[in-house]
Amino acid sequence: MTYKTCVYLVCSILVFGVAPMGQLASQNPGGPAKKKEEKNSMIEWGPELNGVRCAVALPIKQEKIFAGESVHVLFLTKNFGGKPVSVITERHPLYIFTVSVVGPDEKPAPLTSYGRQQMDGAGRGSRGKGKVAAGEEDKSGLFLSRIFDMTRQGEYKVSFSRSIWTADDTRVLVTSNVLTVTVAGEKAEYEPN
């Protein structure tokens, strides 16, 4: 097997291994992947504002999340309108997004110690803006359970909002859907006989 063939095989494996993630949020507007996304998607978008909609989703369908397990979410912002919009793209995620996590007691979930440190430093650093063209989307992820205490059993309601700047440089706040994440009791280390 030649070096070129090996590189081709490795690249093919990487592309096909990542492809299922693309089903959740296709970056190919209008192409076949988009049709597949619409057919199989579990994404529930928030209300449209100036042609832009946001969604919070789990990257993979999970039947149960046990207390203490990682909860990772995707933050999607899609431009359904006809003109490009601008968004902050280079900054700490807790500066870009205003995240809400409401716990089983219907109160805001407390921050973890790591979350408090991250919140304190979220406004620091450089800030960069990027464009989201018509039909395209911006996708980010956040390790939610590292920021918010999600160790109690029950339902957590997760949402976010973010600022966008329209073509005429008007700033508007777009809000996502509300995602319900159910945390079960602790996972058993072993199965009793």
Number of C-alpha atoms within 10 A of each C-alpha: 5 7 8 8 10 11 11 12 12 10 12 12 12 11 11 10 10 11 13 13 12 15 19 22 22 22 17 13 13 11 10 10 18 19 14 14 16 14 10 11 13 13 18 14 20 20 14 16 16 18 18 27 21 27 24 27 26 18 18 13 8 10 10 13 17 19 20 18 15 14 21 15 20 19 23 20 26 23 23 18 17 12 14 18 24 18 19 19 16 14 17 18 19 17 18 19 18 13 18 16 25 19 23 17 11 11 10 16 21 15 18 15 13 12 18 14 12 17 16 11 13 15 15 10 10 8 13 10 13 12 18 19 17 17 18 19 21 18 17 13 15 14 12 18 20 18 21 23 19 29 18 19 17 16 18 24 18 22 23 22 21 19 17 23 18 18 12 7 10 11 14 14 12 21 24 24 20 19 21 17 22 21 22 17 15 14 12 8 6 6 5 5 3
